[in-house]
Amino acid sequence: MNIVELVLTCGSWQEAQRITDTLLASKLVACVEQMEIRSKNWWQGEIEDSKEIKLIMTTVAEYYDKIETEIRIHHSYETFVLPMLPITHLNADAVKWLNDTVASKNTD
């Protein structure tokens, strides 16, 4: 099992909640941490300064494409960024929890 974290920013709490609930209900992620952040970035030739909601999602790498598809359906941004970060070490109880929650539920 290739355990990863995915990171995503959303434009509102409602959008973040919709994405979180969709991914949890489909058991594509085991956990989503939500936090309000302030972001500054280049967009269409200008520097934007905005409040966003950052999601950190714990899952397995094999579900990246399914997760990206669901996010594309529910996300308002024209271009969103969805990096996948490897988890190189995780305690045994957490691995069991992740396997019981996500990995064994999405086999196809």
N, C-alpha and C positions, 0 to 999 in steps of 0.2 A: 504494500500500500504506500503510495507516494503522497504524503501529507503536505499540504500547502496552505498558504494564506493568500487570499485575493483582496485587493484594495480598490475601492471605488468611491468617488465623490458624487453626491446628488445635490440638486438645486433646492430641495425643500425637505422638511420632515415627512410630509405626506408621501413624496416620491420614495424616500429612503424606507419608510414603513411598508409601502406597497412591494418594493423589491425584496426587502427582508422577509416579509410574510410569504411571498410567492416561493422564494428559494427554500425557506424552512418547511413549508407545507409539502413541497415536492421532494423533500429530503435530499436536495442537492448540496446543502451545507448543513453543518452540525451546529454552528454558532455564528452569530453576527454581532459584532460590537459596533455601536453607533456613537458618534461624537460630533458636536458642532465645532467647526473650524473656520478660520478665515484664510482664504486663498488669494494669491496674486499670481497671474499668469498672462502670457501673451495670447490674444485671441483676435483674429481678423485684423492684424496690424496695430492693435492697441493693447495696453496693459489693463487688465481687469482686476478689480479688487472686490471680492464678494464673500458672503457667508455661505458655507456649504455644510453638508453632512457627510462625514467620512464613514464608510463601512469597511470593517475588516472582517472577512469571512473565512472560517476554517472549514476545509473540505479536503478532497483528494484530487490530484491533478487530472485524473481521467474524466472528471466532470466539467472541465473548463469550457468546452464547446457548448454543452447544454446550458451552463450558467450564463455564458455570453449571449446565447440565443434568448433566454428569458429576460436578461437585462435589456437587450435591444428592444424588446416588446414594451417594456415598462419605463424606460429612461427617457427623459426629455431633452437631453443634450444631443446636438447634432454629432458631436464627437466626444465619446467618453474614453477614459483611460482605465484599463483593467489589468494591472500587472499581477503576475503570479510569482509569489515568493516561496522558495522551498523552506520547509521546516526540517532541519538536519537532525534534531534530537527532540524527543518528546517522552515524557514519563509513561510507563506501561499502562497505568490506569486511564490516562487520557487517550492513548492509542486504542484501548478496548472500547471506551465510550464512543470514540469517533467511528470505529468499525461497526459497533452495534447500532449507532444512530444513522449513519450515512452509507458507508461502503456496502453493507449487505442489503441495502434497500433499493439500489438502482442498477441491478445487473440486467443488461440486455445485450 
